[in-house]
Structure formats: C-alpha cells, structure tokens
Amino acid sequence: MEPAEAARYWEANAETWTRHVRAGYDGYRDKLNTPAFLALLPPVTGLSGLDIGCGEGENTRHLARIGARITGIDVAPTFIRYAQAAEDREPLGIHYRGADAHELPFADNSFDFAVAFMSLMDMPDQRRALCEAARVLRPGGFLQFSILHPCFAPPYRRVLREKDGAVRAIELARYFDACDGEIETWWFSTLPEVERAATEPFRIPRFHRTLSSWVEILLQAGFRLEAMAEPSASAELAAAEPILADTRVAPLFLHVRARKA
Ligand SMILES: C[S@@+](CC[C@H](N)C(=O)[O-])C[C@H]1O[C@@H](n2cnc3c(N)ncnc32)[C@H](O)[C@@H]1O
C-alpha cells in the first residue's frame, strides 16, 4: 500500500477516533501505555521535540506539560485540526503541522528528541520513516517510540478467558506473514454497545514487521539501541481495569528508545 492510501484511511478514522479517545475509551493508552512510555522517557524539560503521528494531541500535551518545546505532526488533517483546537483552548506552546512521517518538512538536525506513540506500525515504509526521524534529530538526540508488540501482537492475537473473565492464555499466529496494508477492523474494547451500534468501526491498515526487522531498520537508519520496555498492568491495575489483564500474560506493546549516533 502506498503512503497516500494509508493516509486516507487515517483521515477517515480521525473524527470517530478523536471522539472515542476523548471520551476515555482507549483504556490501554490512558491507563497503561502512555504512563509507561513517560516513565521510560529521559528528562525533556527545555528540549525541542517532535511527536510523529501525534493524532488529536493528548500525548503531545503531556510532553508540553513536562516542559518540552514540542512540535506535533500527523498525516490526517482532521487530527491536526482537533489538536490545534485543544492548543487554542489551553495554550501550551505546541506547534502542530500536517505532514507525512515519510517526508518530514524539517531541516536536518532540527530536534533534540523525537517520539512516536503507536504510529510507526501504521506506516507503509518504516525504513524511510526511521531514516527521516534520524535526519531531523541532532547528533546524540534520541527517538523513543511505542508499537504493537511485534512478537505478542502479530496480525493474529486472541485473548482466551475463563468463564469468570480471568485471562487463561493468548493465542498468536501469523508472526512471519508479510502484512503490508492489511485492513484491521475494530472498536476500542470498552466502547459501549449503544455506541457500537451507532458507529462504523475503525479501518486501519497494518504494516506488521518481525522484531528482527525492526532492529535491523533501526540500526540501518543510524540509531543505537538504548532501552526497551514491555508494559504490563500491575495486579491492582488489572483488578481495577480488567480489560488490561491480558498484558499480565503477554505484552501488547513494545517501547524502544534509540539514540542517533
Ligand atoms: C494509533 S494512532 C496514535 C495517535 C497518537 N500518537 C496517540 O498516541 O494518541 C496513529 C497515528 O499515526 C498517524 N499516522 C499514520 N501514518 C502516518 C504518517 N505516514 N505520517 C504521520 N502520521 C501518521 C495517524 O494519523 C494517527 O494519528
């Protein structure tokens, strides 16, 4: 799939996605993934950063609140419009811009750091996107990103639960399948039935890569691997938010930090 076609899918999802995440239906993001990502992040106060695939800007705003001078880019104009509207309501000094991560509209060595929260696995040419991220970082700058876990969230993952709802196991398949723009159709798991009945599901092109492919393109882009994490809900969090309990059996997300040599 070409980047322009993938971008059209994201634009088509953006209106509903914004409404649903802002209503709190992405429990994985808000309760587990973003807190773990921020816990892994080195201090960014006073640093200039780029948020690649910023969506409606919730995570971009977290970075601004902890002191980063941040620019957010996204390929879907509707996301940028919502992110900018939030910035207009509560100014945090964030600059938003519509742009494709495959072709970043910034000069070489422009940023101290870059982040990509759950966006790189949605891009058709991750090699190009990572080379672009490396290009706009200053030497010694870092990129931290989260993706669906290549090993434990390949194109097929099914959570098997006991009758009482406890997670028994996770069934996986298709780790080695070439997956270039296969459309995945889903809602956020906690979306109420009434909303489900009234809303078209997301249609998201998926570009799955094996773990070794990710490491290979990261190194080829000129990065040095620095840290990795696999967020897992604590027993207390899983009890409070049962939907997250699968991450105690096998992780759903992989976090990676890499530094431009
Ligand atoms: C799963 S959403 C995550 C949004 C946001 N980072 C968050 O964590 O809430 C993936 C985002 O990546 C964006 N995206 C996908 N392909 C892109 C590309 N080629 N360039 C820039 N953004 C892209 C989508 O429009 C979408 O906003």
The ligand as a MOL file (V3000), in Angstrom:
LIG
                    3D

  0  0  0     0  0            999 V3000
M  V30 BEGIN CTAB
M  V30 COUNTS 27 29 0 0 0
M  V30 BEGIN ATOM
M  V30 1 C -2.7940 4.8090 16.7770 0
M  V30 2 S -2.8290 6.4960 16.3220 0 CHG=1
M  V30 3 C -1.8700 7.2030 17.6590 0
M  V30 4 C -2.1110 8.6830 17.8120 0
M  V30 5 C -1.3430 9.3470 18.9620 0
M  V30 6 N 0.0970 9.2320 18.7840 0
M  V30 7 C -1.7460 8.7810 20.3060 0
M  V30 8 O -0.9490 8.0490 20.9030 0
M  V30 9 O -2.8530 9.0790 20.7620 0 CHG=-1
M  V30 10 C -1.6740 6.5380 14.9440 0
M  V30 11 C -1.4710 7.9150 14.3960 0
M  V30 12 O -0.4500 7.8800 13.3910 0
M  V30 13 C -0.8330 8.7600 12.3510 0
M  V30 14 N -0.1060 8.3740 11.1290 0
M  V30 15 C -0.2520 7.2440 10.4120 0
M  V30 16 N 0.5630 7.2570 9.3450 0
M  V30 17 C 1.2420 8.4390 9.3840 0
M  V30 18 C 2.2340 9.0300 8.5660 0
M  V30 19 N 2.6740 8.4220 7.4540 0
M  V30 20 N 2.7160 10.2440 8.9060 0
M  V30 21 C 2.2570 10.8880 10.0200 0
M  V30 22 N 1.3110 10.3810 10.8300 0
M  V30 23 C 0.8150 9.1590 10.5290 0
M  V30 24 C -2.3330 8.5540 12.2640 0
M  V30 25 O -2.9990 9.5690 11.5400 0
M  V30 26 C -2.6940 8.5070 13.7210 0
M  V30 27 O -2.9100 9.7900 14.2500 0
M  V30 END ATOM
M  V30 BEGIN BOND
M  V30 1 1 1 2
M  V30 2 1 2 3
M  V30 3 1 2 10
M  V30 4 1 3 4
M  V30 5 1 4 5
M  V30 6 1 5 6
M  V30 7 1 5 7
M  V30 8 2 7 8
M  V30 9 1 7 9
M  V30 10 1 10 11
M  V30 11 1 11 12
M  V30 12 1 11 26
M  V30 13 1 12 13
M  V30 14 1 13 14
M  V30 15 1 13 24
M  V30 16 1 14 15
M  V30 17 1 14 23
M  V30 18 2 15 16
M  V30 19 1 16 17
M  V30 20 1 17 18
M  V30 21 2 17 23
M  V30 22 1 18 19
M  V30 23 2 18 20
M  V30 24 1 20 21
M  V30 25 2 21 22
M  V30 26 1 22 23
M  V30 27 1 24 25
M  V30 28 1 24 26
M  V30 29 1 26 27
M  V30 END BOND
M  V30 END CTAB
M  END
